[in-house]
Amino acid sequence: MIVFTYPICNVADENIFQKQCMAIEKYLNPLEKGTLIEDVDGSKIQSYTFGKHKVTVKNSMYTNEVYVESDIDIKPYFAKNS
């Protein structure tokens, strides 16, 4: 399985994480939101199901970054709506 990774911010940031989750929810439809996972180090992971595909937004304290992982290319969904 090919995994697409989209770096959003080179530091962990709660505000940017929330904004990225809102953007995913706005541009990918129909979308099913999974449970928000909070790690003991403060990292947050929000998962989504988009049809048969998985999209995950991560605010990682371990790697100190905000990024999105998906098993499909989601760039076209943002490009057509920008």
N, C-alpha and C positions, 0 to 999 in steps of 0.2 A: 504494500500500500504506500502510495506517495503521500507524504505529509508536507503541506505548505506552511511555512513559518513567516509571519509578518511582524518584524520588530516595530513597535509603536513608540516606545520611549526608552532611553538608555539608563534610566533610573526607576526604581519602584516608586509608584505614585498613585495613591488611592483615587484622587480626582480624575486623573487620566484613565485609570482602570474603569471607573464608573462611566466616563464619557464614551469609552470604546465599547462597553457593554450596551449603552444606549444606541450607538451607531449600528451595531450588529442587529439589535432588535428592530431598528427602523428600516434597514435596507434588505434584510434577508427575511422573506415571507414565503410560505408559512413557517414559523419557527416555534419550536417547543423548548422552553427554558427549563434547564435542570436545576438541581440544588446547588446553592453557593457553598463551596468548601473553603473553610479557613484552617490553615495549617498552624501548628504551634509557634512557628517563627513569624507569624503575621501575614504570610502569603495568602492570596485569595485566588481561587479558581472558579470561574463561571463557565459551565458547559451548556451547550445547546445542541439540539437535533434539528437538522435542516433537511427534511425528506429522509433519505437513507444515510445522510452524512453527519459527521460530528464537527462542531466548531467549538473551540475552547479559548477563552480569554484568561490570561494569567498575569497576576501582579506578584512577581517572584521576589521575595526578600533575599533568597539564596543566591540568585544570579543578578539581583538588583536591576530588574527591567520589567517592562510591561510588553507583552507580545500576544499574538493570536496564532493558534495552530488550527489547521483544518485539513481534512482529507480531500477537499476540492479547492480549486482556485476561486477565491471569493472576490478578487479585484474587479471582475466585470460587473458585479452587482453594485459596487460603489461607483464605478465609472459611469454607468448609465443613469445614475441618480444624482450626480454632482452638477 
